[in-house]
């Protein structure tokens, strides 16, 4: 550890770095030697930075069930928080919803929490 005066440093913006736990998206269709693939735009979560500069990414691809795969930095880009839903995000309905065979109606614009 080193100590310095506050005037010598500034806080990084979210887009200036990547770190374990960040949500990322595939920059192109990815294919591994095993034959598994994820499509461009598929979301993932950085799980571990590996010694060779690669990353272990948990890909959220329900169709192919890829799971965790070694990926290079060029395989993904960091997502902005507005590009994905996270627990406890405040959401608004984009259209009316009807439940229980029409007995319960929730109007467009109603706020809710993403679980």
C-alpha positions in Angstrom: 0.0 0.0 0.0 1.1 3.5 -0.7 -0.4 6.8 0.6 -0.8 9.9 -1.5 -2.7 13.1 -1.4 -6.2 13.2 -2.8 -5.2 15.7 -5.4 -3.0 13.0 -7.0 -5.8 10.6 -7.7 -9.3 10.6 -9.2 -12.1 8.0 -9.2 -12.5 5.8 -12.3 -15.8 5.7 -14.1 -17.5 2.3 -14.5 -16.5 2.1 -18.1 -12.8 2.6 -17.4 -12.2 -0.9 -15.9 -13.5 -4.5 -15.7 -13.6 -6.6 -12.6 -14.8 -9.9 -11.2 -18.6 -9.6 -10.8 -19.2 -7.3 -13.8 -22.0 -8.1 -16.3 -20.7 -8.4 -19.9 -22.2 -9.2 -23.3 -20.7 -11.3 -26.1 -19.3 -9.0 -28.9 -19.8 -11.7 -31.5 -21.0 -15.3 -31.8 -18.5 -17.3 -29.7 -17.7 -21.0 -30.2 -15.4 -23.2 -28.1 -13.5 -26.4 -29.1 -16.2 -28.4 -27.3 -18.7 -27.1 -29.9 -20.6 -25.0 -27.4 -21.7 -21.6 -28.6 -23.2 -18.3 -27.4 -24.8 -15.8 -29.7 -23.7 -12.1 -30.0 -25.3 -10.1 -27.2 -25.6 -13.0 -24.8 -25.1 -11.8 -21.2 -22.5 -13.2 -18.8 -20.8 -12.5 -15.5 -17.1 -12.3 -14.9 -16.2 -15.0 -12.4 -12.4 -15.0 -12.4 -9.4 -13.3 -14.0 -6.9 -16.0 -15.1 -3.1 -15.8 -15.1 -2.8 -15.5 -18.9 -5.1 -12.4 -19.1 -8.2 -14.4 -20.1 -11.4 -14.4 -18.0 -13.7 -17.1 -16.8 -17.2 -16.0 -17.8 -20.4 -17.5 -16.7 -22.6 -17.2 -19.8 -26.4 -16.9 -19.3 -27.5 -18.7 -22.4 -30.6 -20.8 -21.6 -30.8 -22.3 -25.1 -27.3 -23.8 -25.1 -26.6 -24.1 -21.4 -22.9 -23.1 -21.9 -22.1 -22.1 -18.3 -18.6 -21.0 -17.3 -16.1 -20.8 -20.2 -12.6 -19.3 -20.6 -13.0 -16.1 -22.7 -10.6 -13.4 -24.0 -11.2 -9.7 -23.5 -12.1 -9.3 -27.1 -15.0 -11.8 -26.7 -17.0 -9.4 -24.5 -17.7 -5.8 -23.5 -18.8 -4.5 -20.2 -22.5 -3.7 -19.9 -24.0 -0.5 -18.5 -26.4 -1.0 -15.7 -29.2 0.1 -18.0 -28.5 -2.9 -20.3 -29.6 -5.6 -17.8 -32.1 -6.2 -14.9 -30.7 -6.7 -11.4 -32.3 -7.7 -8.1 -34.3 -4.8 -6.5 -34.2 -2.7 -9.7 -37.3 -0.4 -9.8 -39.3 -1.2 -13.0 -42.4 0.2 -14.7 -44.9 -1.9 -16.6 -44.8 -1.1 -20.4 -48.4 -2.3 -20.9 -51.4 -3.4 -18.8 -51.2 -6.8 -17.3 -54.2 -9.0 -16.5 -54.1 -12.0 -14.0 -56.5 -14.6 -12.7 -58.6 -14.8 -15.8 -59.2 -11.1 -16.0 -60.0 -10.5 -12.3 -56.8 -8.6 -11.5 -55.7 -5.8 -13.8 -52.4 -3.9 -13.3 -52.2 -0.7 -15.4 -49.3 0.4 -17.6 -46.9 2.6 -15.7 -47.3 0.8 -12.4 -44.0 0.5 -10.6 -42.6 -2.8 -9.3 -39.4 -4.3 -8.0 -37.4 -6.8 -10.0 -37.0 -10.0 -8.0 
